[in-house]
């Protein structure tokens, strides 16, 4: 594996080690894979997977079931705390009441989060099996300890992805420290905005006295909806990571064949790494899909030394130095990489036309289509769009 070599250690660095939640999630994910008895089965290719209609239907049904369970969990745990307030408010002395109410709320919140974490991991593992990611062993496409179970555990538990520095590429190159702080605060605010916060806002701010006591029951469906929405986002992100990972395998194994690589000039090989590296930087995040694509490309093309690969101006200059066919190859790869995280940032929308030139409309449409296919689980159609054929568009 690349991460075991002396050379790769100098090019790959994960700033933050896996935290407690990620480690627990990974352990449980691997337990699910082994418990299912399919961990040792051979990996499947995209062509061996069910057709898109079947994949999409099963994935949507799994998502719907998870959302229904999440709604039920949020609603039921809220009913308990609401019943305590409905029954004992004004009946007990203040200290006894608040001790009872606070203890019940904390207990129900713990049960709710525990069940939601379990549900998220179970659903993500089910989606992984659906897409052929049934093996719990480390993914050889990812260096260090950032294997498929890690990226899925982070998606299931809504743990932020770590900052990764690879080949000297800085994914936070265009993000100011103040923006980093704001993003961090917003993420923590999202985590804090759990059902407990929803209950508090509804109970304390929307009404007083008898009106408030009656209105607190509204927190039951609202908390359920919040939890269902959270699970929906988890499964949506997990699907994106799973499908993107499969496409990265496909590009590396079936598209980037030795025959194709032998056709590429050294400049074009360098340009391929630059194309993905710049999308990582312009996207302003290090999405696992992009990391897998970048790692495998650099391995396949034997480009492993740190360099200034994320310089956009140098990439534009390189496009003018390669042949016309090789330029189309790089533009194809650039458009695929731009779609891999399921989102186009403001910087990507601004800079991509500089590379695409008169073909901007064609390539931007290709990016939008590929993003939609990835987000909706149409893996076979997405595969067909990931072509590198040295032709425009």
C-alpha positions as CSV (number, residue, x, y, z in Angstrom):
1,X,0.0,0.0,0.0
2,X,1.3,3.4,-0.9
3,X,1.2,4.7,2.7
4,X,3.7,2.1,3.8
5,X,6.5,3.5,1.5
6,X,9.0,6.0,2.7
7,X,8.3,8.1,-0.3
8,X,4.6,8.3,0.3
9,X,5.0,9.4,3.9
10,X,6.7,12.5,2.7
11,X,3.8,13.4,0.4
12,X,0.8,12.5,2.6
13,X,-0.1,14.1,5.9
14,X,-3.4,14.0,7.9
15,X,-3.3,16.9,10.3
16,X,-5.8,15.5,12.8
17,X,-5.8,11.8,13.9
18,X,-9.1,10.0,13.9
19,X,-11.2,11.2,16.8
20,X,-13.2,9.0,19.3
21,X,-16.4,9.1,17.3
22,X,-14.7,8.2,14.0
23,X,-12.8,5.3,15.7
24,X,-16.0,3.9,17.2
25,X,-17.8,4.3,13.9
26,X,-15.1,2.5,12.0
27,X,-15.0,-0.4,14.5
28,X,-18.7,-0.8,14.4
29,X,-18.8,-0.6,10.5
30,X,-16.2,-3.3,10.3
31,X,-18.2,-5.4,12.8
32,X,-21.2,-5.1,10.6
33,X,-19.3,-6.1,7.5
34,X,-17.8,-9.2,9.3
35,X,-21.1,-10.1,11.0
36,X,-22.8,-10.1,7.6
37,X,-20.5,-12.8,6.4
38,X,-19.6,-11.0,3.2
39,X,-16.4,-9.3,4.2
40,X,-14.1,-11.8,2.4
41,X,-16.2,-11.8,-0.8
42,X,-14.4,-10.5,-3.9
43,X,-15.0,-6.9,-4.8
44,X,-17.5,-6.2,-7.6
45,X,-17.0,-4.0,-10.6
46,X,-19.6,-1.4,-11.6
47,X,-20.8,-3.6,-14.4
48,X,-21.6,-6.4,-11.9
49,X,-23.9,-4.1,-9.9
50,X,-27.6,-3.9,-10.5
51,X,-28.9,-1.4,-13.1
52,X,-29.4,2.2,-12.1
53,X,-33.2,2.0,-11.7
54,X,-32.7,-0.9,-9.2
55,X,-29.8,0.9,-7.4
56,X,-31.7,4.1,-7.1
57,X,-34.9,2.4,-6.0
58,X,-33.3,0.3,-3.3
59,X,-31.2,3.3,-2.1
60,X,-34.2,5.5,-1.9
61,X,-36.2,2.9,0.0
62,X,-33.3,2.4,2.5
63,X,-33.2,6.2,2.9
64,X,-36.9,6.5,3.4
65,X,-36.9,3.7,6.0
66,X,-34.0,5.3,7.9
67,X,-35.9,8.7,7.9
68,X,-39.1,7.1,9.2
69,X,-37.2,5.4,12.0
70,X,-35.3,8.6,12.8
71,X,-38.6,10.5,12.9
72,X,-40.0,7.9,15.3
73,X,-37.0,8.0,17.5
74,X,-37.0,11.8,17.7
75,X,-40.7,12.0,18.3
76,X,-40.8,9.2,21.0
77,X,-37.9,10.5,23.0
78,X,-39.4,14.0,22.9
79,X,-42.8,12.7,24.1
80,X,-41.2,11.5,27.3
81,X,-39.7,14.9,28.2
82,X,-42.8,16.7,27.2
83,X,-44.9,14.4,29.3
84,X,-42.7,15.1,32.3
85,X,-43.3,18.9,31.8
86,X,-47.0,18.4,31.1
87,X,-47.5,16.3,34.2
88,X,-45.2,17.8,36.8
89,X,-44.8,21.5,35.9
90,X,-46.2,23.4,38.9
91,X,-46.8,20.2,40.9
92,X,-43.3,19.9,42.3
93,X,-41.0,22.3,44.0
94,X,-38.7,24.2,41.6
95,X,-35.5,22.3,42.4
96,X,-37.1,18.8,42.3
97,X,-38.9,19.6,39.1
98,X,-35.9,20.9,37.2
99,X,-33.7,18.1,38.5
100,X,-36.3,15.6,37.2
101,X,-36.9,17.4,33.9
102,X,-33.2,18.0,33.2
103,X,-32.3,14.4,34.0
104,X,-35.0,13.0,31.7
105,X,-34.1,15.4,28.9
106,X,-30.4,14.4,29.1
107,X,-31.3,10.7,29.3
108,X,-33.7,10.9,26.3
109,X,-31.1,12.9,24.3
110,X,-28.5,10.3,25.0
111,X,-30.9,7.5,23.9
112,X,-31.8,9.5,20.8
113,X,-28.2,10.2,19.7
114,X,-27.2,6.6,20.4
115,X,-30.0,5.2,18.2
116,X,-29.4,7.8,15.5
117,X,-25.7,7.0,15.4
118,X,-26.5,3.3,15.2
119,X,-29.1,3.9,12.5
120,X,-26.7,6.0,10.5
121,X,-24.0,3.4,10.5
122,X,-26.4,0.6,9.7
123,X,-27.9,2.5,6.8
124,X,-24.5,3.5,5.5
125,X,-23.3,-0.1,5.7
126,X,-26.4,-1.2,3.8
127,X,-25.7,1.4,1.0
128,X,-22.1,0.2,0.9
129,X,-23.1,-3.4,0.4
130,X,-25.5,-2.2,-2.4
131,X,-22.7,-0.5,-4.2
132,X,-20.2,-3.4,-3.8
133,X,-18.3,-1.9,-0.9
134,X,-18.9,-4.9,1.3
135,X,-15.2,-5.4,2.3
136,X,-14.2,-4.0,5.7
137,X,-10.5,-4.2,4.9
138,X,-8.6,-1.0,4.2
139,X,-9.0,0.4,0.7
140,X,-5.6,0.3,-1.1
141,X,-6.6,3.5,-3.0
142,X,-6.4,5.6,0.2
143,X,-3.2,6.3,2.1
144,X,-2.7,6.1,5.8
145,X,-5.7,5.3,8.0
146,X,-8.2,7.1,5.8
147,X,-9.9,4.0,4.4
148,X,-13.5,3.5,3.1
149,X,-14.8,2.6,6.6
150,X,-13.3,5.9,7.9
151,X,-15.0,8.1,5.2
152,X,-18.3,6.3,5.7
153,X,-18.1,6.5,9.5
154,X,-17.5,10.3,9.2
155,X,-20.6,10.6,6.9
156,X,-22.8,8.5,9.2
157,X,-21.8,10.3,12.4
158,X,-21.5,13.8,10.7
159,X,-17.9,14.1,11.7
160,X,-16.0,16.7,9.6
161,X,-13.4,15.4,7.2
162,X,-9.8,16.0,8.3
163,X,-7.5,18.4,6.5
164,X,-5.2,16.3,4.3
165,X,-2.0,17.6,2.7
166,X,-0.9,15.4,-0.2
167,X,1.8,16.2,-2.8
168,X,2.2,19.6,-1.2
169,X,-1.4,20.5,-2.1
170,X,-3.1,22.9,0.3
171,X,-6.9,22.4,0.2
172,X,-7.3,25.5,2.4
173,X,-5.2,27.7,0.1
174,X,-8.0,30.2,-0.7
175,X,-9.7,30.1,2.7
176,X,-9.0,32.9,5.2
177,X,-8.4,32.1,8.8
178,X,-11.5,34.1,9.7
179,X,-13.6,32.0,7.3
180,X,-12.1,28.9,8.8
181,X,-13.2,30.0,12.2
182,X,-16.7,30.9,11.0
183,X,-17.0,27.5,9.3
184,X,-15.9,25.8,12.5
185,X,-18.4,27.8,14.6
186,X,-21.2,27.0,12.2
187,X,-20.4,23.3,12.3
188,X,-20.5,23.3,16.1
189,X,-23.7,25.3,16.0
190,X,-25.2,22.6,13.7
191,X,-24.2,19.9,16.1
192,X,-25.6,21.8,19.0
193,X,-28.8,22.4,17.2
194,X,-30.0,19.0,18.2
195,X,-33.5,18.0,19.4
196,X,-32.6,19.4,22.8
197,X,-32.1,22.9,21.3
198,X,-35.3,22.5,19.3
199,X,-37.2,21.5,22.5
200,X,-35.7,24.5,24.4
201,X,-36.6,27.0,21.7
202,X,-40.1,25.8,21.4
203,X,-40.8,25.5,25.1
204,X,-39.2,28.7,26.3
205,X,-39.9,31.1,23.5
206,X,-43.2,30.2,21.9
207,X,-45.7,31.0,24.5
208,X,-46.1,31.3,28.3
209,X,-48.2,29.7,31.0
210,X,-51.0,27.4,29.9
211,X,-50.4,28.3,26.2
212,X,-46.7,27.3,26.5
213,X,-47.6,24.0,28.3
214,X,-50.0,23.2,25.5
215,X,-47.6,24.3,22.7
216,X,-44.8,22.1,23.9
217,X,-46.4,19.1,22.2
218,X,-45.6,20.7,18.9
219,X,-41.9,19.9,19.6
220,X,-42.7,16.2,19.2
221,X,-43.3,16.3,15.4
222,X,-40.7,19.0,14.8
223,X,-38.0,17.1,16.6
224,X,-38.9,14.0,14.6
225,X,-38.7,16.0,11.3
226,X,-35.3,17.4,12.3
227,X,-34.0,13.9,13.0
228,X,-35.4,12.5,9.7
229,X,-33.8,15.4,7.8
230,X,-30.5,14.7,9.5
231,X,-30.6,11.0,8.5
232,X,-31.6,12.0,4.9
233,X,-28.5,14.2,4.7
234,X,-26.3,11.4,6.1
235,X,-27.5,8.9,3.5
236,X,-27.2,11.4,0.7
237,X,-23.6,12.2,1.5
238,X,-22.8,8.5,2.0
239,X,-24.2,7.7,-1.4
240,X,-22.1,10.5,-3.0
241,X,-19.0,9.1,-1.3
242,X,-19.7,5.5,-2.3
243,X,-20.5,6.3,-5.9
244,X,-17.6,8.6,-6.3
245,X,-15.3,6.0,-4.8
246,X,-16.5,3.4,-7.3
247,X,-16.0,5.9,-10.2
248,X,-12.4,6.6,-9.0
249,X,-11.7,2.8,-9.1
250,X,-13.2,2.7,-12.6
251,X,-11.1,5.6,-13.8
252,X,-7.9,4.2,-12.3
253,X,-8.3,0.6,-13.4
254,X,-10.4,0.6,-16.6
255,X,-9.8,4.0,-18.1
256,X,-6.2,4.8,-17.1
257,X,-4.8,1.7,-18.7
258,X,-1.1,1.2,-19.5
259,X,-1.9,1.7,-23.2
260,X,-3.6,5.0,-22.5
261,X,-0.8,6.1,-20.1
262,X,1.9,5.3,-22.7
263,X,0.1,7.8,-25.1
264,X,0.5,10.7,-22.6
265,X,3.4,13.0,-22.7
266,X,5.1,13.9,-19.4
267,X,3.4,17.3,-19.5
268,X,0.0,15.7,-19.8
269,X,0.7,13.4,-16.9
270,X,1.7,16.3,-14.8
271,X,-1.4,18.2,-16.0
272,X,-3.7,15.4,-14.9
273,X,-2.5,15.7,-11.3
274,X,-2.7,19.5,-11.6
275,X,-6.3,19.3,-12.9
276,X,-7.5,17.3,-9.8
277,X,-5.3,19.3,-7.4
278,X,-6.8,22.6,-8.5
279,X,-10.3,21.3,-8.2
280,X,-9.5,20.3,-4.6
281,X,-8.2,23.8,-3.9
282,X,-11.0,25.7,-5.8
283,X,-13.6,23.5,-4.1
284,X,-12.1,24.7,-0.8
285,X,-12.4,21.3,0.9
286,X,-10.7,17.9,0.7
287,X,-13.7,15.7,-0.1
288,X,-12.8,12.0,0.1
289,X,-13.9,11.4,-3.5
290,X,-11.3,13.9,-4.7
291,X,-8.6,12.5,-2.4
292,X,-9.2,9.0,-3.9
293,X,-9.0,10.3,-7.4
294,X,-5.9,12.3,-6.7
295,X,-4.0,9.5,-4.9
296,X,-4.7,6.9,-7.5
297,X,-3.8,9.3,-10.4
298,X,-0.5,10.2,-8.8
299,X,0.3,6.5,-8.2
300,X,-0.8,5.4,-11.7
301,X,1.1,8.2,-13.4
302,X,4.1,7.8,-11.0
303,X,4.0,11.4,-9.8
304,X,4.8,11.3,-6.1
305,X,7.0,14.2,-5.4
306,X,5.7,17.3,-3.6
307,X,5.4,20.3,-6.0
308,X,3.2,23.4,-6.7
309,X,0.5,21.3,-8.3
310,X,-2.3,23.5,-7.1
311,X,-1.2,26.6,-9.0
312,X,-4.1,27.5,-11.4
313,X,-2.0,29.8,-13.6
314,X,0.6,27.1,-14.2
315,X,-2.2,24.7,-15.1
316,X,-3.6,27.2,-17.7
317,X,-0.1,27.6,-19.2
318,X,0.3,23.8,-19.4
319,X,-2.9,23.5,-21.3
320,X,-1.3,25.6,-24.1
321,X,1.9,23.5,-24.1
322,X,0.3,20.1,-24.8
323,X,-1.3,18.8,-28.0
324,X,-4.9,19.6,-28.8
325,X,-6.0,16.0,-28.1
326,X,-4.2,16.0,-24.8
327,X,-5.8,19.3,-23.9
328,X,-9.2,17.7,-24.4
329,X,-8.1,14.8,-22.2
330,X,-7.2,17.2,-19.4
331,X,-10.4,19.2,-19.8
332,X,-12.4,16.0,-19.5
333,X,-10.5,15.1,-16.3
334,X,-11.0,18.6,-15.0
335,X,-14.8,18.4,-15.5
336,X,-15.0,15.0,-13.8
337,X,-13.0,16.1,-10.8
338,X,-15.2,19.2,-10.5
339,X,-18.3,17.1,-10.2
340,X,-16.8,14.5,-7.8
341,X,-17.9,16.3,-4.5
342,X,-21.4,16.9,-5.8
343,X,-21.0,20.7,-5.5
344,X,-19.6,23.6,-7.5
345,X,-18.1,26.3,-5.4
346,X,-18.1,30.0,-6.2
347,X,-14.4,29.8,-7.1
348,X,-14.9,26.8,-9.4
349,X,-17.7,28.6,-11.3
350,X,-15.4,31.7,-11.6
351,X,-12.2,29.9,-12.8
352,X,-13.4,26.9,-14.8
353,X,-14.4,29.0,-17.9
354,X,-10.8,30.2,-18.1
355,X,-9.7,26.6,-18.8
356,X,-12.8,25.5,-20.9
357,X,-12.8,28.6,-23.2
358,X,-15.2,28.3,-26.0
359,X,-16.3,24.9,-24.7
360,X,-17.4,26.3,-21.4
361,X,-21.1,25.7,-22.0
362,X,-20.5,22.0,-23.0
363,X,-18.3,21.2,-20.1
364,X,-20.3,23.0,-17.5
365,X,-23.4,21.1,-18.6
366,X,-21.3,17.9,-18.3
367,X,-20.4,18.8,-14.8
368,X,-24.0,19.5,-13.8
369,X,-25.2,16.3,-15.3
370,X,-22.5,14.2,-13.6
371,X,-23.2,15.9,-10.3
372,X,-26.9,15.0,-10.6
373,X,-26.1,11.4,-11.5
374,X,-23.9,11.0,-8.5
375,X,-26.3,12.6,-6.1
376,X,-29.3,10.5,-7.4
377,X,-27.4,7.2,-7.4
378,X,-27.3,6.6,-11.2
379,X,-23.9,4.9,-11.2
380,X,-23.9,3.3,-14.6
381,X,-25.0,6.6,-16.3
382,X,-22.3,8.4,-14.4
383,X,-19.7,5.9,-15.5
384,X,-20.7,6.5,-19.1
385,X,-20.1,10.2,-18.6
386,X,-16.6,9.6,-17.1
387,X,-14.9,9.2,-20.5
388,X,-11.4,10.5,-21.4
389,X,-11.4,10.1,-25.1
390,X,-9.2,13.0,-26.3
391,X,-12.3,14.6,-27.9
392,X,-13.9,18.0,-27.1
393,X,-16.7,18.0,-24.7
